[in-house]
C-alpha cells in the first residue's frame, strides 16, 4: 500500500519525472536534472550491474510503455551510503534526454527552512494496484522534537540531526504510507526539487516514521560528479 489518499496526475504537470527499472522491473523514481542526468536515492539502485538499468520518461503510467526509454551508462552512488544515511545517487544515461512538453529537467531548490510543504511524486505500486504517476502532499520537517519523536531507530534520527534529511508528515486526518519502489520519489514545491524519498522505518505501514533525503546537503557532491563525468 502506498500514499493512501494520493491522486493520479499527468506527467505534463511534472515533466521532470523518471521511472527507474532493473531488468525492466520498477525499482524507484528519479528527477531529470540535466540532459543526461537523473537524481535518485541510492537505495533505489543498489543492485548491479548498472547496465541492467533503464530509465523511462514522459509517461503517465509505466505499464503502458509509451514513454521514452534510455539505457543507463553508469550510476554514481554516494560513496558514504551505508544503511540509511547519504541516500542519494546520480544516474548517467547513454544519450541526451530530448526535451518535450512532457520531458523537462527540474531546478534544484535553494536552502530551505526546517519546514516546507511539498508534493511527493511516484510511480510506485499504489493502493489501486497500478503504476500510474501519483502525487501526495507532505510537510517536511527537520531538526526538531516533533520530527525525532516520529522515528524509533537511532540511525534514522542521525540523518535528521546531521541535516541530511527530513521527516515526512502527512496532512492532518489522512493516512499515507510508502513502499520500497517509492524510493527516489521527488518532493517538489514551487517548481523546484527539495527532497527525495529515502526510507520508511516500517515499509508499507501507515503514518509511520519516514525520511526524505535533503537535496541541499548534497549539492556539492552532485555538482562535482556531473562536472567530472561529462
Beta strands, then each sheet from edge to edge (+ up, - down):
strand 1: 7-8
strand 2: 17-22
strand 3: 25-34
strand 4: 37-40
strand 5: 53-57
strand 6: 68-77
strand 7: 89-93
strand 8: 107-108
strand 9: 115-122
strand 10: 134-141
strand 11: 165-170
strand 12: 186-189
strand 13: 192-200
strand 14: 210-214
sheet 1: 1+ 10- 9+ 12- 13+ 8+
sheet 2: 1+ 10- 11+ 14-
sheet 3: 2+ 3- 4+ 7- 6+ 5- 2+
end
